[in-house]
Amino acid sequence: MDGKHKNLKSAAAFHGHTCPGLAIGVRVAGLALKEIFRGRAQDEEIVAIVENDSCAVDAIQLLTGCTLGKGNLILRDYGKQVYTFIRRPAKEGLTGEALRVSVDFRGPEETPREKEMWGRFSGGDRSEEVLKAVHARRSKKIKAIMEAADEELFSLRRLRMRPPCTARMLPSVRCEKCGEKMMETKMSLFGGRKLCRPCFEKETSCRD
């Protein structure tokens, strides 16, 4: 088993299943690590900006070390299969080397039967016949993704970008309506009270 397939196996264990989206994430992460950073981030050395919330993002988190909790995984949910990786410069405030990866992959052409089975699956048919056909189609697509050359899967742009600031410890305050704690920088003022965003939205929403 080569490195790509080992990574797919590890990503599937983390994610919960194997699918074409996860395979795309494995290939995107592998490309970023090869082109931008020689190995998984130990801390915040790499920033990933992902433009969708698909299965691919789990593989990217696992393999690059970019996570939401560390602040070096940023979701901009545009529904686009685009991923940007920034290598942090030595000092904050400077631009860093970046790679923008756009997925161009078109899977193996569907046969008429595959189209029929997928249509039935989308319509709620979970018969053994349909599930077997859908599984076979997914397996074929995963195989094509894992075996394709990088240039067959992706369009690349090399950039210079300023990464976000590294994670900071910020004080917490209590919402004066619900009493729950929030980051000081996330509070909103309304009627002289410090409110969390959900309470602020309730207070300022239209009412009959």
WOLIN-V49069 format. One line per field, one symbol per residue. ss: DSSP state (H for helix, E for strand, C for the rest). phi: phi as a letter, one per 30 degrees, with the letter a starting at -180 (. if undefined). Layout:
ss->???
phi->???
This chain:
ss->CCHHHHHHHHHHHHHCCCCHHHHHHHHHHHHHHHHCCCCCCCCCCEEEEECCCCCHHHHHHHHHCCCCCCCCEEECCCCCCEEEEEECCCCCCCEEEEEEEEECCCCCCCCHHHHHHHHHHHCCCCCHHHHHHHHHHHHHHHHHHHHCCHHHHEEEEEEEEECCCCCCCCCEEECCCCCCEEEHHHCEEECCEEECHHHHHHHHCCCC
phi->.ddddddddddddddjacaeddddddddddddddccbdkdddbcdccccccacdeeddddeddcidbdddicbccbdcicdbbcbbcdddbdjcdbdbbcccdcdcdeeddedddddddddddjdcdeeddddddddddddeedddcddeddcbccbcbbbdddddebdcdcbcddcciddbdedcdbcbiicdbddedddddcddbd
